[in-house]
Structure formats: C-alpha cells, structure tokens
C-alpha cells in the first residue's frame, strides 16, 4: 500500500457547487479516519471567505501566494467555472502546479478550467453531462471550445498527471479513485464502505467507463 502521507489541495472560487466541496473534502475527511497521515486543505485566489452557488459561504485556508506544497490539486466545478476559466491568475496557478510535477484533477466542470489552463490539449477528457433543459452540456462545450481535447462520456479519465471526472456526485468517485491511486485500494474501498457509498460506486462503474490512459508520470502508484 502507498504511504498515506499524501497532501491534497482543493481549489475553490466564487460560485462552486456546495456538493463539490462535499464530494472532495468530505470524502477525504472520512478517509483520514483510516489514513491519519492524509492531509488536505482549500485554496482560492486570495484565501478567506467566498460565496458558493446560491450563497453558502466557504473559508479557504490559503491564497495562491501562500499555498503550501501538495501532491494533488483538485479543481472544483460549479456555475462560477466560466469566470474562473477566464481568470489568468487561476489558470496560471493550475498550469504552474502541473509544471511543478503535481497531479491535477478536474471535478465536474472543474475540467473546463483545466482546459482553459492548457492541460487537456491532446488528452482525452470528460466533464459534466446532465443539465437543466435549455442549457448546453459542459461536455459539448468542452468539445466545441477546446478542439484539441478528445472528449468522451466517462465516469473519469485518468491520463497520469491530469484527470477529469463526470458531474456532481461523480466527484465522490473521482476522490475515491485518487485515494486508491495515492493511498491504496484498501483505504479507498473501506472509505466507500463507511460512506455507505459502496453500492453507488459499483453502480456508477457499471453505468459509465473509467478510462485510464497514462500519457506520462502516474504520480504515486497505488
């Protein structure tokens, strides 16, 4: 089993979906009961308080300037993804994290921000598919706006140092996948059990493919 001394940074911004912080921080919090060496924190552009979609407040631990080192950067999704994608400081922070040998994972429409950061060019990738009637699917936007990205409907796509995941509650599956990769299969499976998510995890795996296509470094092998 991989050492549990792994650090996850979770990138938030104005307008993230509250479920995305639960699907990442909440799952890591449960996993830490089993792997006490696991570390995780929230980072935003300036740190401090921000408003999630529909007004719930979140306090980020760090800003970009004082963000400590981490093994994995998880970029959250939500209605604010468009503004975050257009923000040069945010995209530069993500690209810089990757250039410094970090693994970057886009959760839900966080994958759109990864694309804006240049990380999905030449890679297969996925993002949120299901939308309210009248909206354009983010998966279609990803294909239209970033033609260098090979879009695919999947639960998650793991290309080594860059990962993308499906929408909303599938952020839980992404987090469990990263726990499995960096901390170990046993910890991931036990985390799913104590989350009472084992059956849902299995059902999601049966409904949508996991695409693992390692293009370069895998980070810490599970």
Order of alpha helices (4+ residues) and beta strands (2+ residues): beta-alpha-alpha-beta-beta-beta-beta-alpha-alpha-beta-alpha-beta-alpha-beta-beta-beta-alpha-alpha-alpha-beta
